[in-house]
Amino acid sequence: MNILLLCEGDAESWDSWSGITKSLVDHLRTAGHTVMSGDVDLAGADRWLAAALTFAVDRRRWGTRFHLSRLPFRLRSRRAARRIAAHRNRVDAIVQVGATFKPLGRGTIPYFLCCDSNIRMAEHGAPWGYSDAVTLSRGELSVVRERELSVYRDAAGIFTLSERLRRSFIEDLELSPAQVHAMLAGPNLDVTRIPTTFPRDAVDHAPTILFVGRQFHRKGGDVLMEAFRRVRERIPDARLLIAGPSSLVVREPGITVLGDLNKNDQAGWAALVDAYGSADVFCLPTRFEPFGIAFIEAMYFGLPCVGTNAWAVPEMIADGETGFTVPIDDVPALTDRLLRLLTDRALARRMGEAGRLRAQRHFTWERVVQRMMQTIEPVVGALPRAG
């Protein structure tokens, strides 16, 4: 099948959509499909115009308006139309990421959406202060909601990264359950390069927690640091490794900030493998998380995971089996679960191995592609043949 994948950014770069589009493109091609990609991100005069007309003194509000306002939506849709026109005669289906543009000029070509969130999920996350809904007025949110709905309603299918998001499309936006499908996700790394032995296997290894996430506060890094201080009162040699933030500076005993590790160059990959391999527990007490692929990657490294009991996190962490989930911002509960795992190495290994098996069974890109094509192929097959 010939598929045109449209997104903001280069779909074949690991920087696009946290690497998800790159994984999709690679595995769709591995499955025998022809995939062409189209970048609809604003550039040049379009970018300057959109930035000027969505300007706000508050930089966060400015960024949200630039991402979700009417004019940028129209400009991206126009760019999508050009990408479609360039490939129209050899495209069977369009797959687009998100609803920040519309695939104009597609004619009878069906389009499918891949989504990690929607505006209603952002509204649900607003009380925690870290979603797109935080800086928008009620009127602005209403406009975004209606515009997104216009994109969703015309889609031949919507693929969500989680069952939680699938329910939001059905319950919050009142779309047909037959239209929305949970495709899940896999790890955005080459699992064949994961070692079979790790530094944590050493007898004299210091109990270690790993955090991976660029958006430190949204992902609860400050909550983890407070819990870690309490952990150190019980385990003085405990360590906390923080990977992701590029400008975070921490000068506290036991905490090492590794910076933003690029797993796609040799040095970054080696540093990330060492971090995962040195950890006994992976912890991401996120406040707002559309999905959280870092959990899946940690599971592939055989780590028990500790996260919050919200959003899609419980779909990845089986509480009490592959790790633990705790309420958002609950430092005592987080401290308790970390201490359980750090003081019982056998429990940590048992949960870590259960997590690895769970990831291999449910969270692979091969399965994602299979789920997608089970929806796409019947739609394309039912279209009238030309000539």
N, C-alpha and C positions, 0 to 999 in steps of 0.2 A: 504494500500500500504506500502511496505517496502522501506524506504528511508535511504540512507547513506549520512550524512551531513559532508563535509570535510571543515576544515578551519584552519587557523593559530591560535592555542590556543585551550583551552577547550570550546567547543561549549555550554556546559551546565553550564558555569560560566558567571556571569554578567560582567566579565572583558573582555570577547571576543567580538570584534567588537561593543564596546559601549553597550553591552547587547543585541544586535539585534539577535545574534544566539540563545541565551537563550530563548528569546521571541518566535522565530520561532519554536524551538524544542518543547517548552511547548504547543504551540497552534496547531502545527501539530499533536501532540499526543492527545490533547483534541478533535481534529476533527476525531480521530479514526485511525490514521496512526501510524505505527511502525517506530521509528526513532533511528538509531544508529549513533553515532558521531565518527569522526576520527580527531585527531590532527596531522597536517603536519608541525607544527612549528619545526624549527631546534633545536636540543639539542645535548649535548655531543660532540663527535669528529666532527660531521657535522657542528655544530655551530661554533666551534673554527676554522675549516678550512675555512668556508665561511667568518668569521670575518677577518681572516688573509689575505685572497686573495681579499677582497674588501676594505681593509684599506685605509683611507684618513686622512690627518692631520686635516682637517675640520670635526668636529664630525657630523655635519648635513649632509655633503656629504657622510660620511661613512655610516650613518644610511640609507640614500636613496639607496646607492649602495648595501648595505646588503639586502635591501628589494626588489630591482628591478633588480639586475644584473643576468647574465646568470648562474653562478655556484649555487647560492642559489636557483634559479628556478629549476635547475636540481635536487638538493638534496631534495627539497620539493616534487617534482614530484615522486622521488623514494620512499619517505615516503608515499605519497598518494597511490602508487602502492601496498605497503605492507598493508595499511588499506583496500584497495579494495579486495585484495587477501583473507584477513581474513573473509570477508563477502560476497564474490562474489555469492555464491549459494543461498543467501536469500535476494538479493537486486534487487528491480524493477527499481530504479532510483537513481542517484547521484545528490546531490545538493552541489555545492561548492561556497565558498565565495571568490570573486575576481579572478584575473588571474595571481597570482604570482606562480602558479604551474599548472601542467596538470595531469588529472586523468588517468595515464598510467595503462595498463593492464585491462581495463574495458570490453574488448570484445565488445559485442553488447548492453551493458547497457547504456542507454542514460544519458547524464549529462546536468544539468542546472546550470546557474551561477546566483548568487545574487551579485549585484555591487552597491557601493555608488559613484564610480568615474571611470575614465579610464585615460590613459596617455594624451589623447587629452584635457580632462577637466583640467588636471594638467597644461598643457601648456597654456590654456586659463587663468588659475589663476596665472601664473608665474609673471606677471607685479606687482602683489600685494605683492610678496615676501614670500608667505606662502604655496606653493604647492611642490610636489615632483619634479617638473620640474625645480625648481630654481637652483639646484646645479649640474644638469647633462648637459653635452655638447650636441651639436646638433646631433653628431654621436651616442652618448649613447641613446638619446631620440628616434632616428630612430630605433635602435636595439630593444628597449623596445616596441615600437609601433608594429613592425612586430611580435615580440614574443606574445604580447597580442592578436593580430589579429589571430594568429594560434590557440589560446585557444577559442576565440570568435566564429570563423567560424565553428568549429566542435560541438559547443554546440547546443542541441536541443531547447534551449530557454534561453534568458537572461532576468532576472528580475532586474529592476532598482528601486532605492528608490524614484526617481522623474521623472516627464515628461521631465524636462530639460535634465537629463542625457539620457533618452531614445532618445531624439532628437540628442544628441551628437553621440550616437552609429550609428544612421542612417545617419546623415549629415557629421560628421567628419570621421567616419570609414567605411561608405558606406555599412552597413549591411542592410539586408532586414527588412522593418518595421514589417513583419510578425514574425520575430525572436525575437524582442525586446518588452518587456512588462513592463509598469510601475506598480510595485506592491505597492508602497508607504510604509508606516510604521505606527506603533502605538506607544504608550508610553511605555517606559521600566520601568514601575512601576505598582503596583496593584491599579487600579483606584477605586476598592471597598473600599480601605482604606482612600480615600480622604475625609476629614471632610466636613460637610455642612455649618459650620460657621467658620469665620476666624477673626483673630485679626484686620484686616483692616476694619472690620465692625464697630469698636468702633468709637464714635463721636470724641474723642480727638486723634485719630490716626494721626501720622506724615506722610506726603506724602512720599512714599517709592518706590524706583526703585530696581529691582532685576536683577542681572547678574549671569548666571550659565554657566561655561565653564572652563575646565582645561587649555586649551591653550589660555592664557589671551590676547596676542597681536594678534594672528591670528583671534580671535573672536572679536577684536575691543575693548577690555577692556580699553585701553589707550584713545581711542576716546570717549568712554562713560564717563571716568573720566573728560576729558576736558569739555564735555557738562554738566556734573553734576556741575562743578564749576560755570558755567553760570546759571544753574538752581538755585543754592543757592543764587545768587544775587537777584533773584526774590522771592524765597521761602526759607528763612533762616533756617527753621527747616526741610528741605527735607533731606532724608536719602538715602544712596546707600548701598545695601548689595551685596557682592561679594562672590559667592560660586564656588568652583572648584580648583583654583590654590593652590597648597600645600605649596609653599614657598614665596608667594607674601607678602610683608610688605608695608602697606600704613598708614601714619600718617597724615590724613587730616580730618578736621571737617566733621562730618556726614557720613563718610565712615567706614563700618565694614567689615572686611575680615573674612569669616566663615571657610575658608580652604576647603579641599577636603572632602565632606560629602558622606559617604557610605550609600546609601539608602537601602542597604540590611542588615544592622544591626539596632537594635532598636534605638540606640542613633542617628545614622546618619539619619535614616528615620524621627525621631521626629524633628531633627534640620532642615531638608529639608522642611518638612511640615510647620514648623513655618516660614521659610523664604518665601515660596510661599504664605502662608496665611497672612504674614505681608506686602506683597508688593501690591502696587496699579498698577504697570506697570512692565512688563518683557521686558528687553532690551538686545539685542545681536547684535550689529552693526558689524557683521562679515565681514572680508575681503575676506575669501575663505571658503566656506561651502558646502561640498558635499550634506548635507541634513540639519541637525539641529534638532534632536529629542527633544531637550530642549524646542523648541517653542511649540511642541505638548503637552508636559507635562505641560507647563505653561497654555496652553489653557484649559486643563482638570481641572486646578485649577481656572478657570474663570478669568484669567488675560488678559487684552489687551496686545498685543505684538508690539514692535517696533524693526524692523530689516532692513537690507539693501535690496535694490531692485535688487538683483543679485542672481545667482545660483538658488537653489530651494526655496529660502525664500518666494518669492511671491506666490508660490503654497500653502503655509501654511497660510500666513498673507494676508487676503483680505483687501487691502489698503483702508482705510476710513470706513471699516465695522467691522473688528475684531482687528484693530490696524493700524499702519502706516509703510510704507517702505520708506527709504531715500537712497540717493546715498552713496556709500562707501566713508568713511573719510569726510563726510560733517557734520562738527560740528554744524554750524548754523541751518541746517535743523533738525538735531537730537535734538538739544536744543528746537527748536520750537515745535516739536511733543511731547516731554516729558512734556513741560510746558502745552500744551493743555490738556493732560490727567491728570496731577497732579493738575491742577486748576479747573477741571470740573469732579467732582466725578461721577456725573450721566452719563456723556459720557463714562468714564472709565468702569463703571459697565455695561453699555449697550453693549459696544464693547467686554468686557470680556465674557458676557453671549453669545453673537453671536459667539465668538471664541470657547466656550465650545460646543455649538451645532454643529459647523463646525467640530470640532475634533471627536465628537461622531458619526457624519455622515460619515466622510471620512477616519479618521485615527484610525483604530482599527486593531488589529492583526487577528481577525476573518476574516475581509475583505481581509487582505493580503493573508491569507491561501487560501481563496476562489479564489482569482485572480490567485495564483500560480497553484492550482490544476486544474483550467480550462484549463491550458496549459499542465501540466504534464500528467494528466489522459488520454487524447486522444493519446499522443505519446506512452505511455506505453501500452495502450489498443490495439494499432495497431501492436505491436511486435508479431512475431510468437510464439505460445505456445510450450514449451518443451514437448516432449513425445507424 
